[in-house]
Amino acid sequence: MGKLAAALALLVVLSAPAFAQACDDDMIEPVSRDRSIIKMLLGAVFKVARSDRGDVADWQRSDQVYICSLDTELVNVTVNGDRVTIERVR
């Protein structure tokens, strides 16, 4: 059983860099009042898909996020890994 646990741990460690390489990390600056626009600390601005705007209600300034899938997905690692569909505006 110990070998299985070690193999699973190794799999997790080896797969983590692949996720990190596919995403850029950043921090949220303000989220617009209507939750449609999120500005990032490094200057990017994203429009949130209408269907996902309710999901960003709890997102706050300085939440840590990953910008993934060629700038089409935002993953908030501060808020339980919530994911929303985005479109880069700037």
OpenMM code with the backbone's topology and positions (N, CA, C; nanometers):
from openmm import Vec3, app, unit

residues = "MET GLY LYS LEU ALA ALA ALA LEU ALA LEU LEU VAL VAL LEU SER ALA PRO ALA PHE ALA GLN ALA CYS ASP ASP ASP MET ILE GLU PRO VAL SER ARG ASP ARG SER ILE ILE LYS MET LEU LEU GLY ALA VAL PHE LYS VAL ALA ARG SER ASP ARG GLY ASP VAL ALA ASP TRP GLN ARG SER ASP GLN VAL TYR ILE CYS SER LEU ASP THR GLU LEU VAL ASN VAL THR VAL ASN GLY ASP ARG VAL THR ILE GLU ARG VAL ARG".split()
positions = [
    Vec3(0.0811, -0.1198, 0.0000),
    Vec3(0.0000, 0.0000, 0.0000),
    Vec3(0.0861, 0.1272, 0.0000),
    Vec3(0.2053, 0.1203, 0.0650),
    Vec3(0.2952, 0.2343, 0.0694),
    Vec3(0.3451, 0.2732, -0.0683),
    Vec3(0.3658, 0.1740, -0.1545),
    Vec3(0.4123, 0.2024, -0.2910),
    Vec3(0.3059, 0.2772, -0.3701),
    Vec3(0.1801, 0.2411, -0.3469),
    Vec3(0.0703, 0.3096, -0.4162),
    Vec3(0.0638, 0.4553, -0.3737),
    Vec3(0.0749, 0.4809, -0.2449),
    Vec3(0.0720, 0.6187, -0.1947),
    Vec3(0.1892, 0.6989, -0.2507),
    Vec3(0.3063, 0.6376, -0.2548),
    Vec3(0.4235, 0.7059, -0.3092),
    Vec3(0.4056, 0.7354, -0.4574),
    Vec3(0.3488, 0.6416, -0.5311),
    Vec3(0.3246, 0.6624, -0.6744),
    Vec3(0.2245, 0.7747, -0.6967),
    Vec3(0.1193, 0.7806, -0.6163),
    Vec3(0.0205, 0.8882, -0.6291),
    Vec3(0.0821, 1.0233, -0.5951),
    Vec3(0.1642, 1.0288, -0.4906),
    Vec3(0.2311, 1.1534, -0.4530),
    Vec3(0.3226, 1.2009, -0.5651),
    Vec3(0.3957, 1.1084, -0.6248),
    Vec3(0.4845, 1.1428, -0.7358),
    Vec3(0.4052, 1.1954, -0.8545),
    Vec3(0.2915, 1.1351, -0.8824),
    Vec3(0.2064, 1.1805, -0.9917),
    Vec3(0.1592, 1.3230, -0.9687),
    Vec3(0.1198, 1.3547, -0.8476),
    Vec3(0.0753, 1.4906, -0.8149),
    Vec3(0.1892, 1.5897, -0.8332),
    Vec3(0.3058, 1.5568, -0.7845),
    Vec3(0.4213, 1.6462, -0.7960),
    Vec3(0.4587, 1.6680, -0.9422),
    Vec3(0.4586, 1.5635, -1.0210),
    Vec3(0.4979, 1.5754, -1.1614),
    Vec3(0.3941, 1.6483, -1.2459),
    Vec3(0.2680, 1.6403, -1.2085),
    Vec3(0.1652, 1.7065, -1.2891),
    Vec3(0.1475, 1.8526, -1.2512),
    Vec3(0.1910, 1.8942, -1.1348),
    Vec3(0.1748, 2.0331, -1.0915),
    Vec3(0.2446, 2.1324, -1.1838),
    Vec3(0.3694, 2.1100, -1.2263),
    Vec3(0.4332, 2.2065, -1.3152),
    Vec3(0.3610, 2.2227, -1.4483),
    Vec3(0.2985, 2.1191, -1.4990),
    Vec3(0.2253, 2.1302, -1.6257),
    Vec3(0.1114, 2.2292, -1.6117),
    Vec3(0.0415, 2.2257, -1.4960),
    Vec3(-0.0674, 2.3208, -1.4738),
    Vec3(-0.0110, 2.4615, -1.4641),
    Vec3(0.0970, 2.4768, -1.3901),
    Vec3(0.1552, 2.6088, -1.3702),
    Vec3(0.2068, 2.6664, -1.5009),
    Vec3(0.2617, 2.5831, -1.5896),
    Vec3(0.3139, 2.6316, -1.7158),
    Vec3(0.2024, 2.6760, -1.8093),
    Vec3(0.0851, 2.6174, -1.7975),
    Vec3(-0.0253, 2.6506, -1.8859),
    Vec3(-0.0991, 2.7756, -1.8399),
    Vec3(-0.0673, 2.8252, -1.7215),
    Vec3(-0.1387, 2.9388, -1.6645),
    Vec3(-0.0397, 3.0443, -1.6162),
    Vec3(-0.0866, 3.1673, -1.6123),
    Vec3(-0.0098, 3.2774, -1.5536),
    Vec3(-0.0782, 3.3157, -1.4231),
    Vec3(0.0005, 3.3457, -1.3195),
    Vec3(-0.0639, 3.3881, -1.1965),
    Vec3(-0.0603, 3.5393, -1.1857),
    Vec3(-0.1593, 3.5920, -1.1172),
    Vec3(-0.1761, 3.7356, -1.1016),
    Vec3(-0.2652, 3.7567, -0.9803),
    Vec3(-0.2912, 3.8819, -0.9485),
    Vec3(-0.3821, 3.9148, -0.8388),
    Vec3(-0.4892, 4.0095, -0.8910),
    Vec3(-0.6068, 3.9951, -0.8345),
    Vec3(-0.7181, 4.0808, -0.8753),
    Vec3(-0.6992, 4.2206, -0.8184),
    Vec3(-0.7192, 4.3180, -0.9025),
    Vec3(-0.7354, 4.4559, -0.8601),
    Vec3(-0.8868, 4.4699, -0.8468),
    Vec3(-0.9490, 4.5774, -0.8850),
    Vec3(-1.0938, 4.5855, -0.8647),
    Vec3(-1.1753, 4.4969, -0.9583),
    Vec3(-1.2895, 4.4525, -0.9072),
    Vec3(-1.3931, 4.3862, -0.9868),
    Vec3(-1.5029, 4.4912, -1.0030),
    Vec3(-1.5527, 4.5085, -1.1257),
    Vec3(-1.6550, 4.6106, -1.1470),
    Vec3(-1.7804, 4.5795, -1.0655),
    Vec3(-1.8556, 4.6823, -1.0367),
    Vec3(-1.9756, 4.6686, -0.9538),
    Vec3(-2.0734, 4.5661, -1.0110),
    Vec3(-2.0863, 4.5627, -1.1438),
    Vec3(-2.1795, 4.4666, -1.2057),
    Vec3(-2.1131, 4.3308, -1.2323),
    Vec3(-1.9871, 4.3152, -1.1889),
    Vec3(-1.9113, 4.1900, -1.1984),
    Vec3(-1.8772, 4.1494, -1.3411),
    Vec3(-1.8855, 4.2414, -1.4345),
    Vec3(-1.8587, 4.2070, -1.5742),
    Vec3(-1.7121, 4.2255, -1.6126),
    Vec3(-1.6371, 4.3065, -1.5384),
    Vec3(-1.4983, 4.3376, -1.5710),
    Vec3(-1.4098, 4.3129, -1.4486),
    Vec3(-1.2967, 4.2452, -1.4719),
    Vec3(-1.1982, 4.2234, -1.3664),
    Vec3(-1.0656, 4.2793, -1.4156),
    Vec3(-1.0068, 4.3681, -1.3351),
    Vec3(-0.8754, 4.4231, -1.3668),
    Vec3(-0.7725, 4.3493, -1.2820),
    Vec3(-0.6581, 4.3183, -1.3443),
    Vec3(-0.5527, 4.2449, -1.2765),
    Vec3(-0.4407, 4.3397, -1.2328),
    Vec3(-0.3670, 4.3002, -1.1312),
    Vec3(-0.2569, 4.3798, -1.0775),
    Vec3(-0.1537, 4.4137, -1.1847),
    Vec3(-0.1252, 4.3178, -1.2750),
    Vec3(-0.0253, 4.3406, -1.3794),
    Vec3(-0.0794, 4.4160, -1.5008),
    Vec3(-0.2050, 4.4632, -1.4934),
    Vec3(-0.2587, 4.5501, -1.5970),
    Vec3(-0.3581, 4.4900, -1.6940),
    Vec3(-0.3694, 4.3588, -1.7001),
    Vec3(-0.4670, 4.2972, -1.7913),
    Vec3(-0.6092, 4.3280, -1.7431),
    Vec3(-0.7003, 4.3344, -1.8379),
    Vec3(-0.8416, 4.3566, -1.8074),
    Vec3(-0.9210, 4.2488, -1.8798),
    Vec3(-1.0138, 4.1854, -1.8074),
    Vec3(-1.0925, 4.0762, -1.8626),
    Vec3(-1.2413, 4.1015, -1.8458),
    Vec3(-1.3166, 4.0619, -1.9485),
    Vec3(-1.4625, 4.0650, -1.9427),
    Vec3(-1.5075, 3.9251, -1.9015),
    Vec3(-1.5940, 3.9163, -1.8007),
    Vec3(-1.6443, 3.7886, -1.7499),
    Vec3(-1.7689, 3.7499, -1.8290),
    Vec3(-1.7774, 3.6240, -1.8686),
    Vec3(-1.8954, 3.5748, -1.9403),
    Vec3(-2.0200, 3.6011, -1.8558),
    Vec3(-2.1258, 3.6426, -1.9201),
    Vec3(-2.2508, 3.6755, -1.8501),
    Vec3(-2.2962, 3.5615, -1.7591),
    Vec3(-2.2823, 3.4390, -1.8053),
    Vec3(-2.3273, 3.3228, -1.7274),
    Vec3(-2.2428, 3.2981, -1.6022),
    Vec3(-2.1243, 3.3590, -1.5935),
    Vec3(-2.0348, 3.3378, -1.4790),
    Vec3(-2.0279, 3.4560, -1.3829),
    Vec3(-2.0997, 3.5623, -1.4108),
    Vec3(-2.0867, 3.6830, -1.3280),
    Vec3(-2.1310, 3.6621, -1.1841),
    Vec3(-2.2268, 3.5757, -1.1609),
    Vec3(-2.2676, 3.5456, -1.0239),
    Vec3(-2.1578, 3.4762, -0.9462),
    Vec3(-2.0732, 3.4020, -1.0169),
    Vec3(-1.9647, 3.3282, -0.9514),
    Vec3(-1.8560, 3.4196, -0.8964),
    Vec3(-1.8428, 3.5408, -0.9489),
    Vec3(-1.7377, 3.6311, -0.9018),
    Vec3(-1.7859, 3.7239, -0.7903),
    Vec3(-1.9069, 3.7033, -0.7406),
    Vec3(-1.9621, 3.7898, -0.6358),
    Vec3(-1.8751, 3.7935, -0.5111),
    Vec3(-1.8090, 3.6839, -0.4777),
    Vec3(-1.7255, 3.6776, -0.3576),
    Vec3(-1.5783, 3.7079, -0.3840),
    Vec3(-1.5429, 3.7374, -0.5075),
    Vec3(-1.4034, 3.7636, -0.5409),
    Vec3(-1.3663, 3.9039, -0.4938),
    Vec3(-1.2476, 3.9153, -0.4370),
    Vec3(-1.2040, 4.0411, -0.3774),
    Vec3(-1.0701, 4.0864, -0.4346),
    Vec3(-1.0425, 4.2141, -0.4179),
    Vec3(-0.9115, 4.2694, -0.4513),
    Vec3(-0.8061, 4.1883, -0.3773),
    Vec3(-0.6997, 4.1573, -0.4414),
    Vec3(-0.5848, 4.0819, -0.3914),
    Vec3(-0.6051, 3.9310, -0.3861),
    Vec3(-0.7197, 3.8783, -0.4365),
    Vec3(-0.7332, 3.7333, -0.4507),
    Vec3(-0.6297, 3.6857, -0.5514),
    Vec3(-0.5681, 3.5728, -0.5234),
    Vec3(-0.4702, 3.5116, -0.6135),
    Vec3(-0.5446, 3.4330, -0.7210),
    Vec3(-0.5103, 3.4541, -0.8486),
    Vec3(-0.5778, 3.3855, -0.9581),
    Vec3(-0.4772, 3.3312, -1.0586),
    Vec3(-0.5212, 3.2322, -1.1346),
    Vec3(-0.4482, 3.1828, -1.2509),
    Vec3(-0.5278, 3.2214, -1.3748),
    Vec3(-0.4581, 3.2713, -1.4757),
    Vec3(-0.5177, 3.3029, -1.6052),
    Vec3(-0.4755, 3.1896, -1.6977),
    Vec3(-0.5733, 3.1105, -1.7448),
    Vec3(-0.5421, 2.9862, -1.8157),
    Vec3(-0.6093, 2.9792, -1.9526),
    Vec3(-0.5769, 2.8725, -2.0226),
    Vec3(-0.6398, 2.8373, -2.1502),
    Vec3(-0.6364, 2.9527, -2.2493),
    Vec3(-0.5151, 3.0053, -2.2694),
    Vec3(-0.4969, 3.1150, -2.3653),
    Vec3(-0.5869, 3.2332, -2.3340),
    Vec3(-0.5896, 3.2721, -2.2072),
    Vec3(-0.6668, 3.3873, -2.1586),
    Vec3(-0.8175, 3.3704, -2.1739),
    Vec3(-0.8680, 3.2479, -2.1629),
    Vec3(-1.0131, 3.2280, -2.1713),
    Vec3(-1.0727, 3.1764, -2.0408),
    Vec3(-0.9874, 3.1521, -1.9397),
    Vec3(-1.0372, 3.1006, -1.8128),
    Vec3(-0.9596, 3.1633, -1.6980),
    Vec3(-1.0334, 3.2039, -1.5952),
    Vec3(-0.9739, 3.2605, -1.4751),
    Vec3(-1.0066, 3.1679, -1.3594),
    Vec3(-0.9037, 3.1264, -1.2843),
    Vec3(-0.9211, 3.0351, -1.1716),
    Vec3(-0.8795, 3.1098, -1.0457),
    Vec3(-0.9718, 3.1265, -0.9534),
    Vec3(-0.9429, 3.1970, -0.8287),
    Vec3(-0.8975, 3.0953, -0.7248),
    Vec3(-0.7687, 3.0936, -0.6952),
    Vec3(-0.7164, 2.9966, -0.5989),
    Vec3(-0.7434, 3.0394, -0.4559),
    Vec3(-0.7774, 3.1647, -0.4333),
    Vec3(-0.8130, 3.2119, -0.2999),
    Vec3(-0.9530, 3.1662, -0.2634),
    Vec3(-1.0428, 3.1597, -0.3614),
    Vec3(-1.1827, 3.1228, -0.3367),
    Vec3(-1.2091, 2.9835, -0.3937),
    Vec3(-1.1564, 2.8817, -0.3296),
    Vec3(-1.1869, 2.7412, -0.3593),
    Vec3(-1.1676, 2.6996, -0.5045),
    Vec3(-1.0814, 2.7657, -0.5784),
    Vec3(-1.0563, 2.7252, -0.7162),
    Vec3(-1.1707, 2.7552, -0.8112),
    Vec3(-1.2569, 2.8526, -0.7751),
    Vec3(-1.3667, 2.8903, -0.8661),
    Vec3(-1.3112, 2.9247, -1.0027),
    Vec3(-1.3803, 2.8808, -1.1089),
    Vec3(-1.3391, 2.9066, -1.2471),
    Vec3(-1.4487, 2.9831, -1.3205),
    Vec3(-1.4065, 3.0828, -1.4001),
    Vec3(-1.5006, 3.1552, -1.4838),
    Vec3(-1.4419, 3.1707, -1.6237),
    Vec3(-1.5289, 3.1842, -1.7200),
    Vec3(-1.4895, 3.2078, -1.8577),
    Vec3(-1.4699, 3.3578, -1.8769),
    Vec3(-1.3594, 3.3932, -1.9426),
    Vec3(-1.3263, 3.5339, -1.9622),
    Vec3(-1.2867, 3.5626, -2.1063),
    Vec3(-1.2837, 3.6902, -2.1369),
    Vec3(-1.2327, 3.7383, -2.2653),
    Vec3(-1.1423, 3.8564, -2.2358),
    Vec3(-1.0220, 3.8545, -2.2911),
    Vec3(-0.9286, 3.9658, -2.2646),
    Vec3(-0.9774, 4.0922, -2.3349),
    Vec3(-0.9832, 4.2012, -2.2602),
    Vec3(-1.0207, 4.3318, -2.3143),
    Vec3(-0.8937, 4.4130, -2.3400),
    Vec3(-0.7998, 4.4003, -2.2469),
    Vec3(-0.6724, 4.4740, -2.2585),
    Vec3(-0.5646, 4.3937, -2.1902),
] * unit.nanometer
topology = app.Topology()
chain = topology.addChain("A")
for resn in residues:
    res = topology.addResidue(resn, chain)
    for name in ("N", "CA", "C"):
        topology.addAtom(name, app.Element.getBySymbol(name[0]), res)
